[in-house]
Amino acid sequence: MHGKERDYRLFLRSVREQLGLSQEDLAREIGVSYATVNRWENGQSKPSKLARTQLDAFCEKMVNNGRLVLPEER
């Protein structure tokens, strides 16, 4: 990501809102617990490398299906 870390709090909220998913729904889609997604959105933790890979793959699939426009990185 060009030396700048993604703000997962804002990123995840934007993705979920666009797709109409709850934290629980998103967690199920990427193979993590609801509590994990909740901690990411509340800034208590950040996704592991594996979780980032799963999240990126899910987002790419949704972008390719025309269901998601990725938020701009700030």
mmCIF file as gemmi writes it, N, C-alpha and C atoms, coordinates in Angstrom:
data_model
loop_
_atom_site.group_PDB
_atom_site.id
_atom_site.type_symbol
_atom_site.label_atom_id
_atom_site.label_alt_id
_atom_site.label_comp_id
_atom_site.label_asym_id
_atom_site.label_entity_id
_atom_site.label_seq_id
_atom_site.pdbx_PDB_ins_code
_atom_site.Cartn_x
_atom_site.Cartn_y
_atom_site.Cartn_z
_atom_site.occupancy
_atom_site.B_iso_or_equiv
_atom_site.pdbx_formal_charge
_atom_site.auth_seq_id
_atom_site.auth_asym_id
_atom_site.pdbx_PDB_model_num
ATOM 1 N N . MET Axp A 1 ? 0.796 -1.204 0 1 0 ? 1 A 1
ATOM 2 C CA . MET Axp A 1 ? 0 0 0 1 0 ? 1 A 1
ATOM 3 C C . MET Axp A 1 ? 0.834 1.262 0 1 0 ? 1 A 1
ATOM 4 N N . HIS Axp A 2 ? 1.823 1.347 -0.691 1 0 ? 2 A 1
ATOM 5 C CA . HIS Axp A 2 ? 2.62 2.552 -0.859 1 0 ? 2 A 1
ATOM 6 C C . HIS Axp A 2 ? 3.053 3.185 0.465 1 0 ? 2 A 1
ATOM 7 N N . GLY Axp A 3 ? 3.467 2.371 1.425 1 0 ? 3 A 1
ATOM 8 C CA . GLY Axp A 3 ? 4.023 2.883 2.658 1 0 ? 3 A 1
ATOM 9 C C . GLY Axp A 3 ? 3.026 3.449 3.65 1 0 ? 3 A 1
ATOM 10 N N . LYS Axp A 4 ? 1.758 3.403 3.34 1 0 ? 4 A 1
ATOM 11 C CA . LYS Axp A 4 ? 0.747 3.958 4.223 1 0 ? 4 A 1
ATOM 12 C C . LYS Axp A 4 ? -0.219 2.843 4.607 1 0 ? 4 A 1
ATOM 13 N N . GLU Axp A 5 ? -0.5 2.729 5.888 1 0 ? 5 A 1
ATOM 14 C CA . GLU Axp A 5 ? -1.369 1.657 6.346 1 0 ? 5 A 1
ATOM 15 C C . GLU Axp A 5 ? -2.832 2.058 6.199 1 0 ? 5 A 1
ATOM 16 N N . ARG Axp A 6 ? -3.637 1.115 5.765 1 0 ? 6 A 1
ATOM 17 C CA . ARG Axp A 6 ? -5.069 1.334 5.575 1 0 ? 6 A 1
ATOM 18 C C . ARG Axp A 6 ? -5.735 1.533 6.939 1 0 ? 6 A 1
ATOM 19 N N . ASP Axp A 7 ? -6.691 2.445 7.005 1 0 ? 7 A 1
ATOM 20 C CA . ASP Axp A 7 ? -7.494 2.629 8.218 1 0 ? 7 A 1
ATOM 21 C C . ASP Axp A 7 ? -8.654 1.641 8.133 1 0 ? 7 A 1
ATOM 22 N N . TYR Axp A 8 ? -8.499 0.511 8.791 1 0 ? 8 A 1
ATOM 23 C CA . TYR Axp A 8 ? -9.495 -0.553 8.686 1 0 ? 8 A 1
ATOM 24 C C . TYR Axp A 8 ? -10.817 -0.173 9.325 1 0 ? 8 A 1
ATOM 25 N N . ARG Axp A 9 ? -10.804 0.744 10.279 1 0 ? 9 A 1
ATOM 26 C CA . ARG Axp A 9 ? -12.072 1.168 10.889 1 0 ? 9 A 1
ATOM 27 C C . ARG Axp A 9 ? -12.988 1.744 9.821 1 0 ? 9 A 1
ATOM 28 N N . LEU Axp A 10 ? -12.468 2.677 9.048 1 0 ? 10 A 1
ATOM 29 C CA . LEU Axp A 10 ? -13.272 3.328 8.012 1 0 ? 10 A 1
ATOM 30 C C . LEU Axp A 10 ? -13.5 2.416 6.819 1 0 ? 10 A 1
ATOM 31 N N . PHE Axp A 11 ? -12.463 1.685 6.439 1 0 ? 11 A 1
ATOM 32 C CA . PHE Axp A 11 ? -12.549 0.803 5.279 1 0 ? 11 A 1
ATOM 33 C C . PHE Axp A 11 ? -13.644 -0.246 5.464 1 0 ? 11 A 1
ATOM 34 N N . LEU Axp A 12 ? -13.621 -0.937 6.598 1 0 ? 12 A 1
ATOM 35 C CA . LEU Axp A 12 ? -14.6 -2.004 6.827 1 0 ? 12 A 1
ATOM 36 C C . LEU Axp A 12 ? -16.019 -1.46 6.913 1 0 ? 12 A 1
ATOM 37 N N . ARG Axp A 13 ? -16.187 -0.346 7.567 1 0 ? 13 A 1
ATOM 38 C CA . ARG Axp A 13 ? -17.519 0.249 7.682 1 0 ? 13 A 1
ATOM 39 C C . ARG Axp A 13 ? -18.049 0.604 6.293 1 0 ? 13 A 1
ATOM 40 N N . SER Axp A 14 ? -17.197 1.184 5.453 1 0 ? 14 A 1
ATOM 41 C CA . SER Axp A 14 ? -17.614 1.552 4.102 1 0 ? 14 A 1
ATOM 42 C C . SER Axp A 14 ? -18.001 0.315 3.29 1 0 ? 14 A 1
ATOM 43 N N . VAL Axp A 15 ? -17.173 -0.719 3.362 1 0 ? 15 A 1
ATOM 44 C CA . VAL Axp A 15 ? -17.458 -1.958 2.628 1 0 ? 15 A 1
ATOM 45 C C . VAL Axp A 15 ? -18.787 -2.547 3.096 1 0 ? 15 A 1
ATOM 46 N N . ARG Axp A 16 ? -18.96 -2.636 4.406 1 0 ? 16 A 1
ATOM 47 C CA . ARG Axp A 16 ? -20.189 -3.226 4.942 1 0 ? 16 A 1
ATOM 48 C C . ARG Axp A 16 ? -21.425 -2.435 4.537 1 0 ? 16 A 1
ATOM 49 N N . GLU Axp A 17 ? -21.326 -1.099 4.616 1 0 ? 17 A 1
ATOM 50 C CA . GLU Axp A 17 ? -22.47 -0.258 4.263 1 0 ? 17 A 1
ATOM 51 C C . GLU Axp A 17 ? -22.838 -0.413 2.795 1 0 ? 17 A 1
ATOM 52 N N . GLN Axp A 18 ? -21.843 -0.419 1.926 1 0 ? 18 A 1
ATOM 53 C CA . GLN Axp A 18 ? -22.12 -0.574 0.491 1 0 ? 18 A 1
ATOM 54 C C . GLN Axp A 18 ? -22.792 -1.901 0.187 1 0 ? 18 A 1
ATOM 55 N N . LEU Axp A 19 ? -22.374 -2.951 0.892 1 0 ? 19 A 1
ATOM 56 C CA . LEU Axp A 19 ? -22.896 -4.291 0.621 1 0 ? 19 A 1
ATOM 57 C C . LEU Axp A 19 ? -24.111 -4.639 1.473 1 0 ? 19 A 1
ATOM 58 N N . GLY Axp A 20 ? -24.453 -3.773 2.416 1 0 ? 20 A 1
ATOM 59 C CA . GLY Axp A 20 ? -25.602 -4.036 3.28 1 0 ? 20 A 1
ATOM 60 C C . GLY Axp A 20 ? -25.361 -5.206 4.227 1 0 ? 20 A 1
ATOM 61 N N . LEU Axp A 21 ? -24.12 -5.334 4.7 1 0 ? 21 A 1
ATOM 62 C CA . LEU Axp A 21 ? -23.758 -6.45 5.573 1 0 ? 21 A 1
ATOM 63 C C . LEU Axp A 21 ? -23.588 -5.985 7.019 1 0 ? 21 A 1
ATOM 64 N N . SER Axp A 22 ? -23.956 -6.845 7.939 1 0 ? 22 A 1
ATOM 65 C CA . SER Axp A 22 ? -23.655 -6.606 9.348 1 0 ? 22 A 1
ATOM 66 C C . SER Axp A 22 ? -22.216 -7.049 9.601 1 0 ? 22 A 1
ATOM 67 N N . GLN Axp A 23 ? -21.704 -6.716 10.772 1 0 ? 23 A 1
ATOM 68 C CA . GLN Axp A 23 ? -20.363 -7.203 11.132 1 0 ? 23 A 1
ATOM 69 C C . GLN Axp A 23 ? -20.349 -8.724 11.113 1 0 ? 23 A 1
ATOM 70 N N . GLU Axp A 24 ? -21.416 -9.334 11.586 1 0 ? 24 A 1
ATOM 71 C CA . GLU Axp A 24 ? -21.506 -10.797 11.601 1 0 ? 24 A 1
ATOM 72 C C . GLU Axp A 24 ? -21.497 -11.365 10.185 1 0 ? 24 A 1
ATOM 73 N N . ASP Axp A 25 ? -22.233 -10.729 9.271 1 0 ? 25 A 1
ATOM 74 C CA . ASP Axp A 25 ? -22.261 -11.182 7.877 1 0 ? 25 A 1
ATOM 75 C C . ASP Axp A 25 ? -20.879 -11.11 7.244 1 0 ? 25 A 1
ATOM 76 N N . LEU Axp A 26 ? -20.193 -9.971 7.442 1 0 ? 26 A 1
ATOM 77 C CA . LEU Axp A 26 ? -18.855 -9.814 6.87 1 0 ? 26 A 1
ATOM 78 C C . LEU Axp A 26 ? -17.901 -10.838 7.458 1 0 ? 26 A 1
ATOM 79 N N . ALA Axp A 27 ? -17.986 -11.045 8.752 1 0 ? 27 A 1
ATOM 80 C CA . ALA Axp A 27 ? -17.128 -12.028 9.415 1 0 ? 27 A 1
ATOM 81 C C . ALA Axp A 27 ? -17.305 -13.404 8.784 1 0 ? 27 A 1
ATOM 82 N N . ARG Axp A 28 ? -18.542 -13.787 8.556 1 0 ? 28 A 1
ATOM 83 C CA . ARG Axp A 28 ? -18.836 -15.089 7.945 1 0 ? 28 A 1
ATOM 84 C C . ARG Axp A 28 ? -18.242 -15.17 6.536 1 0 ? 28 A 1
ATOM 85 N N . GLU Axp A 29 ? -18.36 -14.087 5.773 1 0 ? 29 A 1
ATOM 86 C CA . GLU Axp A 29 ? -17.855 -14.071 4.393 1 0 ? 29 A 1
ATOM 87 C C . GLU Axp A 29 ? -16.341 -14.25 4.324 1 0 ? 29 A 1
ATOM 88 N N . ILE Axp A 30 ? -15.614 -13.695 5.291 1 0 ? 30 A 1
ATOM 89 C CA . ILE Axp A 30 ? -14.148 -13.766 5.211 1 0 ? 30 A 1
ATOM 90 C C . ILE Axp A 30 ? -13.54 -14.78 6.174 1 0 ? 30 A 1
ATOM 91 N N . GLY Axp A 31 ? -14.399 -15.491 6.915 1 0 ? 31 A 1
ATOM 92 C CA . GLY Axp A 31 ? -13.902 -16.596 7.732 1 0 ? 31 A 1
ATOM 93 C C . GLY Axp A 31 ? -13.278 -16.203 9.059 1 0 ? 31 A 1
ATOM 94 N N . VAL Axp A 32 ? -13.815 -15.133 9.674 1 0 ? 32 A 1
ATOM 95 C CA . VAL Axp A 32 ? -13.355 -14.738 11.01 1 0 ? 32 A 1
ATOM 96 C C . VAL Axp A 32 ? -14.586 -14.595 11.905 1 0 ? 32 A 1
ATOM 97 N N . SER Axp A 33 ? -14.363 -14.336 13.18 1 0 ? 33 A 1
ATOM 98 C CA . SER Axp A 33 ? -15.494 -14.19 14.101 1 0 ? 33 A 1
ATOM 99 C C . SER Axp A 33 ? -16.059 -12.775 14.052 1 0 ? 33 A 1
ATOM 100 N N . TYR Axp A 34 ? -17.294 -12.653 14.509 1 0 ? 34 A 1
ATOM 101 C CA . TYR Axp A 34 ? -17.92 -11.337 14.633 1 0 ? 34 A 1
ATOM 102 C C . TYR Axp A 34 ? -17.069 -10.445 15.534 1 0 ? 34 A 1
ATOM 103 N N . ALA Axp A 35 ? -16.581 -11.002 16.64 1 0 ? 35 A 1
ATOM 104 C CA . ALA Axp A 35 ? -15.778 -10.228 17.59 1 0 ? 35 A 1
ATOM 105 C C . ALA Axp A 35 ? -14.525 -9.661 16.923 1 0 ? 35 A 1
ATOM 106 N N . THR Axp A 36 ? -13.95 -10.418 16.01 1 0 ? 36 A 1
ATOM 107 C CA . THR Axp A 36 ? -12.758 -9.966 15.3 1 0 ? 36 A 1
ATOM 108 C C . THR Axp A 36 ? -13.072 -8.748 14.439 1 0 ? 36 A 1
ATOM 109 N N . VAL Axp A 37 ? -14.132 -8.815 13.66 1 0 ? 37 A 1
ATOM 110 C CA . VAL Axp A 37 ? -14.525 -7.681 12.824 1 0 ? 37 A 1
ATOM 111 C C . VAL Axp A 37 ? -14.854 -6.483 13.716 1 0 ? 37 A 1
ATOM 112 N N . ASN Axp A 38 ? -15.531 -6.72 14.819 1 0 ? 38 A 1
ATOM 113 C CA . ASN Axp A 38 ? -15.871 -5.654 15.745 1 0 ? 38 A 1
ATOM 114 C C . ASN Axp A 38 ? -14.616 -4.975 16.287 1 0 ? 38 A 1
ATOM 115 N N . ARG Axp A 39 ? -13.62 -5.755 16.663 1 0 ? 39 A 1
ATOM 116 C CA . ARG Axp A 39 ? -12.359 -5.183 17.171 1 0 ? 39 A 1
ATOM 117 C C . ARG Axp A 39 ? -11.648 -4.382 16.083 1 0 ? 39 A 1
ATOM 118 N N . TRP Axp A 40 ? -11.67 -4.853 14.844 1 0 ? 40 A 1
ATOM 119 C CA . TRP Axp A 40 ? -11.05 -4.111 13.745 1 0 ? 40 A 1
ATOM 120 C C . TRP Axp A 40 ? -11.737 -2.765 13.569 1 0 ? 40 A 1
ATOM 121 N N . GLU Axp A 41 ? -13.07 -2.77 13.547 1 0 ? 41 A 1
ATOM 122 C CA . GLU Axp A 41 ? -13.81 -1.526 13.319 1 0 ? 41 A 1
ATOM 123 C C . GLU Axp A 41 ? -13.692 -0.561 14.485 1 0 ? 41 A 1
ATOM 124 N N . ASN Axp A 42 ? -13.465 -1.078 15.665 1 0 ? 42 A 1
ATOM 125 C CA . ASN Axp A 42 ? -13.312 -0.215 16.838 1 0 ? 42 A 1
ATOM 126 C C . ASN Axp A 42 ? -11.865 0.192 17.07 1 0 ? 42 A 1
ATOM 127 N N . GLY Axp A 43 ? -10.963 -0.224 16.199 1 0 ? 43 A 1
ATOM 128 C CA . GLY Axp A 43 ? -9.565 0.155 16.294 1 0 ? 43 A 1
ATOM 129 C C . GLY Axp A 43 ? -8.799 -0.549 17.4 1 0 ? 43 A 1
ATOM 130 N N . GLN Axp A 44 ? -9.37 -1.619 17.95 1 0 ? 44 A 1
ATOM 131 C CA . GLN Axp A 44 ? -8.712 -2.353 19.028 1 0 ? 44 A 1
ATOM 132 C C . GLN Axp A 44 ? -7.65 -3.311 18.51 1 0 ? 44 A 1
ATOM 133 N N . SER Axp A 45 ? -7.769 -3.71 17.247 1 0 ? 45 A 1
ATOM 134 C CA . SER Axp A 45 ? -6.762 -4.568 16.628 1 0 ? 45 A 1
ATOM 135 C C . SER Axp A 45 ? -6.823 -4.369 15.121 1 0 ? 45 A 1
ATOM 136 N N . LYS Axp A 46 ? -5.853 -4.952 14.445 1 0 ? 46 A 1
ATOM 137 C CA . LYS Axp A 46 ? -5.791 -4.87 12.982 1 0 ? 46 A 1
ATOM 138 C C . LYS Axp A 46 ? -5.781 -6.288 12.42 1 0 ? 46 A 1
ATOM 139 N N . PRO Axp A 47 ? -6.257 -6.443 11.196 1 0 ? 47 A 1
ATOM 140 C CA . PRO Axp A 47 ? -6.275 -7.768 10.588 1 0 ? 47 A 1
ATOM 141 C C . PRO Axp A 47 ? -4.867 -8.349 10.434 1 0 ? 47 A 1
ATOM 142 N N . SER Axp A 48 ? -4.762 -9.648 10.658 1 0 ? 48 A 1
ATOM 143 C CA . SER Axp A 48 ? -3.512 -10.363 10.411 1 0 ? 48 A 1
ATOM 144 C C . SER Axp A 48 ? -3.268 -10.423 8.909 1 0 ? 48 A 1
ATOM 145 N N . LYS Axp A 49 ? -2.102 -10.868 8.533 1 0 ? 49 A 1
ATOM 146 C CA . LYS Axp A 49 ? -1.776 -10.999 7.108 1 0 ? 49 A 1
ATOM 147 C C . LYS Axp A 49 ? -2.768 -11.925 6.411 1 0 ? 49 A 1
ATOM 148 N N . LEU Axp A 50 ? -3.087 -13.047 7.041 1 0 ? 50 A 1
ATOM 149 C CA . LEU Axp A 50 ? -4.045 -13.991 6.457 1 0 ? 50 A 1
ATOM 150 C C . LEU Axp A 50 ? -5.422 -13.346 6.329 1 0 ? 50 A 1
ATOM 151 N N . ALA Axp A 51 ? -5.86 -12.656 7.371 1 0 ? 51 A 1
ATOM 152 C CA . ALA Axp A 51 ? -7.176 -12.007 7.331 1 0 ? 51 A 1
ATOM 153 C C . ALA Axp A 51 ? -7.21 -10.917 6.263 1 0 ? 51 A 1
ATOM 154 N N . ARG Axp A 52 ? -6.125 -10.164 6.124 1 0 ? 52 A 1
ATOM 155 C CA . ARG Axp A 52 ? -6.069 -9.13 5.07 1 0 ? 52 A 1
ATOM 156 C C . ARG Axp A 52 ? -6.19 -9.78 3.693 1 0 ? 52 A 1
ATOM 157 N N . THR Axp A 53 ? -5.535 -10.908 3.518 1 0 ? 53 A 1
ATOM 158 C CA . THR Axp A 53 ? -5.616 -11.63 2.244 1 0 ? 53 A 1
ATOM 159 C C . THR Axp A 53 ? -7.052 -12.059 1.961 1 0 ? 53 A 1
ATOM 160 N N . GLN Axp A 54 ? -7.717 -12.596 2.973 1 0 ? 54 A 1
ATOM 161 C CA . GLN Axp A 54 ? -9.109 -13.035 2.813 1 0 ? 54 A 1
ATOM 162 C C . GLN Axp A 54 ? -10.021 -11.842 2.535 1 0 ? 54 A 1
ATOM 163 N N . LEU Axp A 55 ? -9.814 -10.749 3.254 1 0 ? 55 A 1
ATOM 164 C CA . LEU Axp A 55 ? -10.614 -9.547 3.061 1 0 ? 55 A 1
ATOM 165 C C . LEU Axp A 55 ? -10.392 -8.971 1.666 1 0 ? 55 A 1
ATOM 166 N N . ASP Axp A 56 ? -9.133 -8.907 1.235 1 0 ? 56 A 1
ATOM 167 C CA . ASP Axp A 56 ? -8.822 -8.387 -0.107 1 0 ? 56 A 1
ATOM 168 C C . ASP Axp A 56 ? -9.472 -9.238 -1.194 1 0 ? 56 A 1
ATOM 169 N N . ALA Axp A 57 ? -9.441 -10.564 -1.026 1 0 ? 57 A 1
ATOM 170 C CA . ALA Axp A 57 ? -10.046 -11.463 -2.021 1 0 ? 57 A 1
ATOM 171 C C . ALA Axp A 57 ? -11.562 -11.249 -2.066 1 0 ? 57 A 1
ATOM 172 N N . PHE Axp A 58 ? -12.184 -11.114 -0.904 1 0 ? 58 A 1
ATOM 173 C CA . PHE Axp A 58 ? -13.624 -10.878 -0.847 1 0 ? 58 A 1
ATOM 174 C C . PHE Axp A 58 ? -13.972 -9.555 -1.529 1 0 ? 58 A 1
ATOM 175 N N . CYS Axp A 59 ? -13.227 -8.502 -1.201 1 0 ? 59 A 1
ATOM 176 C CA . CYS Axp A 59 ? -13.494 -7.195 -1.795 1 0 ? 59 A 1
ATOM 177 C C . CYS Axp A 59 ? -13.29 -7.219 -3.305 1 0 ? 59 A 1
ATOM 178 N N . GLU Axp A 60 ? -12.242 -7.88 -3.748 1 0 ? 60 A 1
ATOM 179 C CA . GLU Axp A 60 ? -11.993 -7.978 -5.196 1 0 ? 60 A 1
ATOM 180 C C . GLU Axp A 60 ? -13.15 -8.676 -5.895 1 0 ? 60 A 1
ATOM 181 N N . LYS Axp A 61 ? -13.652 -9.735 -5.287 1 0 ? 61 A 1
ATOM 182 C CA . LYS Axp A 61 ? -14.797 -10.455 -5.855 1 0 ? 61 A 1
ATOM 183 C C . LYS Axp A 61 ? -16.014 -9.542 -5.946 1 0 ? 61 A 1
ATOM 184 N N . MET Axp A 62 ? -16.266 -8.752 -4.907 1 0 ? 62 A 1
ATOM 185 C CA . MET Axp A 62 ? -17.417 -7.846 -4.906 1 0 ? 62 A 1
ATOM 186 C C . MET Axp A 62 ? -17.24 -6.708 -5.921 1 0 ? 62 A 1
ATOM 187 N N . VAL Axp A 63 ? -16.01 -6.213 -6.067 1 0 ? 63 A 1
ATOM 188 C CA . VAL Axp A 63 ? -15.729 -5.181 -7.074 1 0 ? 63 A 1
ATOM 189 C C . VAL Axp A 63 ? -15.973 -5.753 -8.465 1 0 ? 63 A 1
ATOM 190 N N . ASN Axp A 64 ? -15.461 -6.95 -8.72 1 0 ? 64 A 1
ATOM 191 C CA . ASN Axp A 64 ? -15.623 -7.587 -10.023 1 0 ? 64 A 1
ATOM 192 C C . ASN Axp A 64 ? -17.083 -7.881 -10.347 1 0 ? 64 A 1
ATOM 193 N N . ASN Axp A 65 ? -17.899 -8.103 -9.303 1 0 ? 65 A 1
ATOM 194 C CA . ASN Axp A 65 ? -19.334 -8.345 -9.496 1 0 ? 65 A 1
ATOM 195 C C . ASN Axp A 65 ? -20.125 -7.045 -9.585 1 0 ? 65 A 1
ATOM 196 N N . GLY Axp A 66 ? -19.431 -5.903 -9.488 1 0 ? 66 A 1
ATOM 197 C CA . GLY Axp A 66 ? -20.097 -4.615 -9.584 1 0 ? 66 A 1
ATOM 198 C C . GLY Axp A 66 ? -20.879 -4.227 -8.342 1 0 ? 66 A 1
ATOM 199 N N . ARG Axp A 67 ? -20.618 -4.873 -7.229 1 0 ? 67 A 1
ATOM 200 C CA . ARG Axp A 67 ? -21.365 -4.603 -5.995 1 0 ? 67 A 1
ATOM 201 C C . ARG Axp A 67 ? -20.627 -3.665 -5.05 1 0 ? 67 A 1
ATOM 202 N N . LEU Axp A 68 ? -19.354 -3.382 -5.336 1 0 ? 68 A 1
ATOM 203 C CA . LEU Axp A 68 ? -18.554 -2.61 -4.389 1 0 ? 68 A 1
ATOM 204 C C . LEU Axp A 68 ? -17.628 -1.664 -5.142 1 0 ? 68 A 1
ATOM 205 N N . VAL Axp A 69 ? -17.533 -0.446 -4.625 1 0 ? 69 A 1
ATOM 206 C CA . VAL Axp A 69 ? -16.541 0.519 -5.082 1 0 ? 69 A 1
ATOM 207 C C . VAL Axp A 69 ? -15.65 0.755 -3.875 1 0 ? 69 A 1
ATOM 208 N N . LEU Axp A 70 ? -14.383 0.422 -4.002 1 0 ? 70 A 1
ATOM 209 C CA . LEU Axp A 70 ? -13.484 0.556 -2.867 1 0 ? 70 A 1
ATOM 210 C C . LEU Axp A 70 ? -13.306 2.018 -2.475 1 0 ? 70 A 1
ATOM 211 N N . PRO Axp A 71 ? -13.342 2.273 -1.176 1 0 ? 71 A 1
ATOM 212 C CA . PRO Axp A 71 ? -13.125 3.655 -0.731 1 0 ? 71 A 1
ATOM 213 C C . PRO Axp A 71 ? -11.714 4.095 -1.056 1 0 ? 71 A 1
ATOM 214 N N . GLU Axp A 72 ? -11.548 5.385 -1.318 1 0 ? 72 A 1
ATOM 215 C CA . GLU Axp A 72 ? -10.205 5.905 -1.606 1 0 ? 72 A 1
ATOM 216 C C . GLU Axp A 72 ? -9.362 5.882 -0.351 1 0 ? 72 A 1
ATOM 217 N N . GLU Axp A 73 ? -8.099 5.564 -0.526 1 0 ? 73 A 1
ATOM 218 C CA . GLU Axp A 73 ? -7.157 5.576 0.594 1 0 ? 73 A 1
ATOM 219 C C . GLU Axp A 73 ? -6.759 7.016 0.854 1 0 ? 73 A 1
ATOM 220 N N . ARG Axp A 74 ? -6.681 7.371 2.113 1 0 ? 74 A 1
ATOM 221 C CA . ARG Axp A 74 ? -6.301 8.75 2.461 1 0 ? 74 A 1
ATOM 222 C C . ARG Axp A 74 ? -4.934 8.771 3.044 1 0 ? 74 A 1
